[in-house]
Amino acid sequence: MPSSLPSHWLRGVAVNPAAPADVLLRLLDPAAGEARTVLCRDRDLPAEVVDAIVAHPDWKVRRVFAHNRRVDPARLRPLVHDPSAMVRAWLAGGPRPHARKARPLPDDMVEALLTAQDEDGHDGMLTAAEIGWEVFSSRQIAPSFSRRWPLHENPALRKLGTGSWRELAPEQRAALLADPDPAVREAAHRQNRTLDPAAMEAELPERDCHHRAVLLTNYAVSRTVVEACFADGRNLYGLACNRHTPADAVARLARNAAPEVRERVAARADLDAALLAELAEDPDERVRLRARVQPLPRTWAQCGAVDAVVPHGDDCDCDCPIFEPYEGVDPDWYAACARSEEVVLRKVAAGHPHLPVDLVRLLAGDPDPAVRHRLAVHHPLAPPELLLDAFLARPGQRPYLLTLPALPRTGLARLLDHVDADVRALAAADPTLPEPPVRLLADPEEQVRRAAAANPVFPAGALDALLDDPRTAEGAAANPNLPAARLHRLLDLSGLPGLPGGSRRSSGPGRS
């Protein structure tokens, strides 16, 4: 037996969709090696196996499970209070590989992670605050939950709620400034300084740095600061972004020599009609586009929705995270975008996951492929044929599209000879193929051979030879036609111990 076969078998069994719990539990043994990581991270799992993982004595097993993107997030709940800070940090960091569309954790899990305190004797290697910031950066917080923070009964969350000071209503700000908790009041008064030009001027560092850029982009600015920026020719892009920049300064920025500054001005919500008309005639196409696609009146939230689309050209195939400013935008505006003659606005609408079905049908037939493919990635009602079209055309989107149950997995025989290995692998796994994809067992790409050997079109009797070939062994071990007894036998041959107490099904004589 080739020495590499056991590792192939173990990885295959780890993802075998038909493997029963008693088979999967054996893979939690350290002898399973990499297969243990595959099991804990890359598949959904029976409740019995989940219970064993979250109670496993090896914190590395629990840590890997914290990155699982296939299980219901609520099943990760025991890890919120895990004794290992590394486990909690991996949970806060979100699933791996990173999903393009973040999956929120249940509100109670987010609250526990954000409000945790370091215990006495903490070694300082990883603090509760650092773990809390991981939750923010991983985008696992439901917007509906964070909107409730300013009025939440937990003062720690009210303190965090002050961070959205600019978006709060005046009565919410007043309540936080008078909060009974001193830490909340202190945070509220600190945030209130963001609306005080004199306070910002006093805090502004002279040297170019991240803090200076943040202040000039977001905080209320004094006339002195504005004029100093113009005199030095510094931070003008930040001023063009800043909602607090005075109107006369905005007009000066609209005539700046740098097109990126004029483009930022053209993207503002507070322009008057004359200035917008001037920018619509700008010599730079990017500036004209931003002025043209959003007639007045426009809101900051609408401008933010366009900002999420404009930097990505029609041929963009990036796998950047999906993080859209849907909150605060009138659904009627998205509906108007869907019917617009402007491709940019139709792309904005295609990125809205709550468009009604009639508009989904409209955009699914859009003449621009960038609109159709954006709809495929964002909307849960995108038709299956559109998902497959996006899979074929946009390689960067494939990892996310493969997580969608609506992506066609059948009727793909025509794609078996596709030039792209990702597409051949998808077709090789089609369980409705009229015959086993034998020729793909010799494909030069491992992922294609693995998908072909795992296809249930192969009967159990045909898998023996595939299990004995290192090129196809992993896929064959993942084939759901293998009975539990055969899976146990593969684990036995790989040197994996049985379960304590012998609680496993009889594996029969098997093959040696």
C-alpha positions in Angstrom: 0.0 0.0 0.0 1.5 3.4 -1.0 2.4 5.4 2.1 0.3 8.4 0.9 -3.0 6.5 0.8 -4.0 6.8 4.4 -3.8 10.6 4.4 -5.9 10.6 1.2 -8.5 8.3 2.7 -8.7 10.3 5.9 -9.3 13.6 4.1 -11.9 12.0 1.9 -13.8 10.3 4.7 -13.8 13.7 6.6 -16.0 15.2 3.9 -18.0 12.2 2.9 -21.6 13.4 3.2 -22.8 9.8 4.0 -20.4 9.2 6.8 -22.2 8.5 10.1 -21.4 10.1 13.4 -19.4 7.1 14.7 -17.1 7.4 11.7 -16.7 11.1 12.0 -16.0 10.9 15.7 -13.0 8.7 15.1 -11.5 11.5 13.0 -11.2 13.7 16.1 -8.2 11.6 17.2 -4.8 13.4 16.8 -3.7 10.5 14.6 -6.1 11.8 11.9 -3.7 14.7 11.3 -4.9 17.2 8.6 -8.2 15.3 8.2 -9.2 16.4 11.7 -8.9 20.1 10.5 -10.9 19.3 7.4 -13.6 17.7 9.4 -14.0 20.5 11.9 -13.7 23.4 9.5 -15.1 22.4 6.1 -18.4 20.6 6.5 -21.7 20.6 8.3 -21.7 18.0 11.1 -24.2 15.9 13.1 -25.2 17.2 16.5 -23.3 14.4 18.2 -20.1 15.4 16.5 -20.6 19.0 17.3 -21.0 18.2 21.0 -17.8 16.2 20.9 -15.9 19.0 19.3 -17.0 21.9 21.6 -16.1 19.7 24.6 -12.9 18.3 23.1 -9.9 18.6 25.4 -7.6 19.9 22.7 -8.2 23.6 22.3 -6.8 23.4 18.7 -9.8 21.3 17.7 -12.2 23.8 19.2 -10.3 26.6 17.5 -10.6 25.1 14.1 -14.3 24.5 14.6 -14.7 28.2 15.4 -13.9 28.9 11.7 -16.5 26.5 10.3 -18.7 28.4 7.8 -21.1 25.5 7.2 -22.7 24.9 10.5 -25.4 27.1 12.0 -23.7 29.9 13.9 -25.8 29.2 16.9 -24.1 25.8 17.2 -20.9 27.7 17.9 -22.4 29.2 21.0 -20.4 27.2 23.6 -17.2 28.6 22.2 -18.2 32.2 23.3 -17.1 31.3 26.8 -14.3 28.9 25.8 -11.4 28.9 28.3 -9.0 29.5 25.5 -8.7 33.1 24.3 -7.4 31.8 20.9 -10.7 29.8 20.4 -12.7 32.9 21.2 -10.6 35.0 18.9 -11.0 32.6 16.0 -14.8 32.7 16.6 -14.7 36.5 16.7 -12.7 36.5 13.5 -15.3 34.7 11.5 -15.4 31.7 9.2 -12.6 30.7 6.9 -12.1 31.1 4.1 -13.6 34.5 4.4 -17.1 34.6 3.0 -17.9 37.5 0.6 -21.1 38.0 2.5 -20.7 38.1 6.2 -22.9 35.7 8.3 -24.1 37.4 11.5 -23.7 35.7 14.8 -26.7 35.5 17.1 -27.1 38.8 19.1 -26.4 37.1 22.5 -23.1 35.7 21.2 -22.0 39.1 19.9 -23.0 40.8 23.2 -21.0 38.2 25.1 -17.9 38.7 23.0 -18.1 42.5 23.0 -18.7 42.9 26.7 -16.3 40.2 28.1 -13.8 41.3 30.7 -10.3 39.9 31.3 -10.1 37.7 34.3 -7.6 38.3 37.1 -4.2 36.9 36.2 -4.8 37.3 32.5 -1.4 36.8 30.7 -2.0 39.7 28.4 -1.3 37.7 25.2 -4.8 38.3 23.8 -7.2 40.6 25.6 -11.0 40.6 25.7 -10.9 44.0 24.0 -8.8 42.7 21.1 -11.2 39.8 20.7 -14.1 42.3 20.7 -12.5 44.3 17.9 -12.2 41.0 15.9 -16.0 40.8 15.9 -16.2 44.3 14.4 -13.7 43.6 11.7 -15.3 40.3 10.7 -18.6 42.0 10.1 -20.5 39.3 12.1 -22.8 41.9 13.8 -26.3 42.2 12.4 -27.1 45.9 11.6 -30.4 45.5 13.4 -28.6 44.6 16.6 -26.0 47.4 16.4 -28.8 50.0 15.8 -30.2 49.1 19.3 -27.0 49.7 21.2 -27.6 53.4 22.0 -30.7 52.4 24.0 -29.5 48.9 25.1 -29.9 47.9 28.8 -26.3 46.9 28.9 -24.1 50.0 29.5 -21.2 48.4 27.7 -23.2 48.3 24.5 -24.6 51.8 25.0 -20.9 52.9 25.2 -20.2 51.1 21.9 -23.4 52.7 20.5 -21.8 56.1 20.9 -19.4 55.2 18.0 -22.2 55.9 15.5 -22.6 59.4 16.8 -23.1 61.1 13.5 -26.0 58.8 12.6 -27.8 59.1 16.0 -30.9 61.2 16.4 -30.6 64.4 18.6 -32.7 62.8 21.3 -30.4 59.7 21.3 -27.3 61.9 21.7 -28.9 63.8 24.5 -29.8 60.5 26.3 -26.2 59.2 26.0 -24.7 62.5 27.2 -26.9 62.2 30.3 -26.5 58.4 30.7 -26.5 57.2 34.3 -23.3 55.2 33.6 -20.2 57.4 33.9 -18.3 55.4 31.2 -21.1 55.9 28.8 -21.3 59.6 29.5 -17.6 59.9 29.0 -17.7 58.1 25.7 -20.7 60.3 24.6 -18.9 63.5 25.5 -15.8 62.3 23.7 -17.8 61.5 20.6 -19.7 64.8 20.8 -16.3 66.5 20.2 -16.4 65.2 16.7 -19.1 67.8 16.0 -17.0 70.6 17.6 -14.6 72.3 15.1 -12.5 73.9 17.8 -12.0 70.5 19.5 -11.0 68.9 16.3 -8.6 71.7 15.5 -6.9 71.3 18.9 -6.5 67.6 18.4 -5.4 67.7 14.8 -1.7 66.5 14.5 0.5 68.5 12.2 2.3 65.6 10.6 0.7 63.4 7.9 -0.7 60.3 9.6 -3.7 58.1 9.8 -5.2 60.0 12.7 -5.0 63.3 10.8 -6.6 61.8 7.8 -9.5 60.4 9.9 -10.1 63.7 11.5 -10.1 65.7 8.3 -12.4 63.1 6.6 -15.0 62.7 9.3 -14.9 65.5 11.9 -16.3 69.0 11.9 -13.6 71.3 10.6 -12.9 74.9 11.5 -12.3 77.6 9.0 -8.7 77.8 10.1 -8.1 74.2 9.4 -9.8 74.4 6.0 -7.7 77.4 4.9 -4.5 75.7 6.1 -5.3 72.7 4.0 -5.8 74.8 1.0 -2.7 76.8 1.6 -0.6 73.7 1.9 -2.4 71.6 -0.7 -2.8 68.9 1.8 -5.7 66.6 2.7 -8.0 68.1 0.0 -9.4 64.6 -0.8 -10.4 64.2 2.8 -12.1 67.6 2.9 -13.9 66.6 -0.3 -15.3 63.6 1.6 -16.1 65.4 4.8 -19.8 66.2 5.3 -18.9 69.1 7.5 -16.8 71.0 4.9 -18.3 74.4 4.3 -20.2 75.0 1.1 -17.8 77.6 -0.2 -14.8 75.3 0.4 -16.7 72.5 -1.5 -17.1 74.8 -4.5 -13.3 75.5 -4.4 -12.6 71.8 -4.3 -14.9 71.2 -7.3 -12.4 73.2 -9.3 -9.3 71.6 -7.9 -6.7 70.3 -10.4 -6.8 66.7 -9.1 -9.7 64.8 -10.8 -10.0 62.4 -7.8 -10.8 65.4 -5.6 -13.4 66.7 -8.1 -14.9 63.2 -8.3 -15.3 63.1 -4.6 -17.1 66.4 -4.7 -19.4 65.1 -7.5 -20.3 62.2 -5.2 -21.5 64.5 -2.3 -25.2 64.7 -1.3 -25.1 68.4 -0.4 -24.3 70.0 -3.8 -26.4 72.8 -5.3 -27.8 72.5 -8.8 -25.3 74.9 -10.4 -22.2 73.2 -9.0 -23.6 69.8 -10.0 -24.2 71.0 -13.5 -20.6 72.3 -13.7 -19.3 69.0 -12.6 -21.4 67.2 -15.2 -19.4 69.0 -17.9 -16.0 68.2 -16.3 -13.2 67.1 -18.7 -12.7 63.9 -16.7 -15.2 61.0 -17.4 -15.1 59.8 -13.8 -16.2 63.1 -12.5 -18.9 63.4 -15.2 -20.2 60.0 -14.3 -20.7 60.7 -10.6 -22.4 64.0 -11.4 -24.7 62.4 -14.0 -25.9 59.2 -12.3 -27.4 60.9 -9.3 -29.6 63.9 -10.0 -30.6 66.1 -7.1 -32.0 65.7 -4.5 -29.9 62.9 -3.2 -29.1 61.6 0.2 -25.8 60.6 1.8 -27.0 57.0 2.1 -27.8 56.9 -1.6 -24.3 58.3 -2.4 -22.8 55.6 -0.2 -24.6 52.9 -2.2 -23.2 54.3 -5.4 -19.7 54.5 -3.8 -19.9 50.8 -3.2 -20.2 50.1 -7.0 -18.3 52.8 -8.9 -14.7 51.8 -8.0 -15.4 48.3 -9.5 -15.5 48.4 -13.3 -17.6 46.2 -15.5 -14.8 43.6 -15.8 -14.2 43.5 -12.1 -13.7 40.0 -10.9 -12.5 40.7 -7.4 -13.6 38.7 -4.4 -13.8 41.7 -2.1 -16.3 41.4 0.8 -19.9 42.2 0.2 -20.7 45.1 2.6 -23.4 47.4 1.3 -25.0 50.5 2.8 -28.6 49.2 2.5 -29.6 50.7 5.8 -31.2 54.2 5.6 -32.0 54.0 1.8 -35.6 54.2 0.6 -36.5 50.9 -1.1 -38.3 53.0 -3.8 -34.9 54.5 -4.7 -33.5 51.0 -5.4 -36.5 50.3 -7.5 -35.9 53.4 -9.5 -32.2 52.4 -9.9 -33.3 49.0 -11.2 -35.3 50.7 -14.0 -32.6 53.3 -14.7 -30.8 53.7 -18.1 -27.6 54.1 -16.1 -25.7 50.9 -15.8 -24.1 52.0 -12.6 -27.5 52.5 -10.9 -28.7 49.1 -12.2 -25.6 47.6 -10.6 -26.5 49.4 -7.4 -30.0 47.9 -7.5 -28.6 44.4 -8.4 -26.6 44.5 -5.1 -29.7 45.0 -3.0 -30.6 41.6 -1.5 -34.2 42.6 -0.7 -35.4 43.7 -4.2 -38.9 42.3 -5.0 -39.2 39.4 -7.4 -40.4 41.5 -10.3 -37.2 43.6 -10.2 -35.1 40.5 -9.8 -36.6 39.1 -13.0 -36.0 42.5 -14.7 -32.3 42.6 -13.7 -31.7 38.9 -14.5 -32.4 39.8 -18.1 -30.3 43.0 -18.1 -28.3 43.5 -21.2 -25.1 44.3 -19.2 -23.4 41.1 -17.8 -22.0 43.1 -14.9 -25.5 43.8 -13.7 -26.6 40.2 -14.1 -23.6 38.8 -12.3 -23.8 41.3 -9.4 -27.5 40.1 -9.0 -26.3 36.5 -9.0 -23.9 37.1 -6.2 -26.1 39.3 -4.0 -29.8 38.3 -4.3 -31.2 35.1 -2.8 -33.8 34.9 -5.5 -31.4 35.1 -8.4 -32.4 32.3 -10.9 -30.1 29.2 -10.9 -29.1 29.6 -14.5 -27.9 33.1 -13.7 -25.7 31.7 -10.9 -24.2 29.2 -13.3 -23.5 31.9 -15.8 -21.8 34.0 -13.1 -19.8 30.9 -12.1 -18.6 30.4 -15.6 -17.7 34.1 -16.2 -16.4 35.3 -12.8 -13.7 33.0 -11.4 -13.2 35.3 -8.4 -16.7 34.8 -7.3 -16.7 31.0 -7.5 -15.8 30.3 -3.8 -18.9 32.2 -2.7 -21.2 30.9 -5.4 -20.3 27.3 -4.4 -21.8 28.0 -1.0 -25.2 28.8 -2.6 -27.7 25.9 -2.7 -29.3 27.4 -5.8 -26.1 27.0 -7.9 -27.0 24.2 -10.4 -25.2 20.9 -9.6 -27.1 18.8 -12.1 -27.5 18.9 -15.9 -23.9 19.8 -16.4 -22.7 17.1 -18.8 -22.0 19.7 -21.5 -19.3 21.2 -19.2 -17.2 18.1 -18.7 -14.7 19.2 -21.3 -14.6 22.8 -20.3 -11.2 24.5 -20.5 -11.5 25.7 -16.9 -10.7 23.2 -14.1 -13.1 24.7 -11.7 -15.9 24.2 -14.2 -14.9 20.6 -15.0 -14.8 19.9 -11.3 -18.4 21.2 -10.9 -19.5 19.1 -13.8 -17.6 16.0 -12.7 -19.6 16.0 -9.4 -23.0 16.0 -11.2 -24.9 13.0 -9.8 -27.2 12.9 -12.8 -24.5 12.2 -15.4 -25.7 9.5 -17.7 -22.5 7.5 -17.0 -19.6 7.8 -14.6 -17.0 10.5 -15.6 -14.3 7.9 -16.1 -12.1 10.0 -18.3 -11.9 12.8 -15.7 -10.3 10.4 -13.3 -7.1 11.0 -15.3 -7.6 14.8 -15.5 -4.3 16.8 -14.9 -6.0 18.8 -12.1 -6.4 17.2 -8.7 -9.7 19.0 -7.9 -11.3 17.5 -11.0 -10.1 14.0 -10.3 -11.3 14.3 -6.7 -14.8 15.5 -7.8 -15.1 12.7 -10.4 -14.1 9.9 -7.9 -16.6 11.3 -5.3 -19.5 11.2 -7.8 -22.2 8.8 -6.6 -22.7 7.7 -10.2 -19.8 5.3 -9.5 -21.2 2.2 -7.9 -19.6 1.0 -4.6 -18.0 -1.9 -6.4 -16.1 0.4 -8.8 -14.5 2.3 -6.0 -12.0 -0.3 -4.8 -9.6 0.4 -7.6 -10.0 4.2 -7.1 -9.3 3.8 -3.4 -6.0 2.1 -4.2 -4.8 4.8 -6.5 -3.3 7.9 -4.8 -4.6 10.1 -7.7 -8.2 9.2 -6.9 -8.1 7.9 -3.4 -9.3 11.1 -1.6 -12.3 11.5 -3.9 -13.2 7.8 -3.7 -13.1 8.0 0.1 -15.6 10.9 -0.1 -18.0 8.9 -2.3 -21.4 8.5 -0.5 -21.8 5.0 -2.0 -19.2 3.7 0.4 -21.0 1.9 3.3 -20.2 2.8 6.9 -18.4 -0.5 7.4 -16.1 0.3 4.5 -15.4 3.7 5.9 -14.5 2.2 9.3 -12.2 -0.2 7.5 -10.4 2.7 5.8 -9.9 4.3 9.2 -8.6 1.0 10.6 -6.1 0.6 7.7 -5.0 4.2 8.3 -4.0 3.4 11.9 -6.8 5.3 13.5 -8.0 4.0 16.8 -11.6 3.0 17.4 -13.9 4.9 19.7 -13.6 4.4 23.5 -15.8 1.6 24.6 -15.9 0.1 21.1 -19.0 2.1 20.2 -18.8 1.6 16.5 -20.6 -0.4 13.9 -19.3 -3.7 12.7 -17.0 -3.1 9.7 -17.1 -6.6 8.4 -14.1 -8.2 6.8 -13.4 -5.4 4.3 -10.4 -5.3 2.0 -6.8 -5.2 3.1 
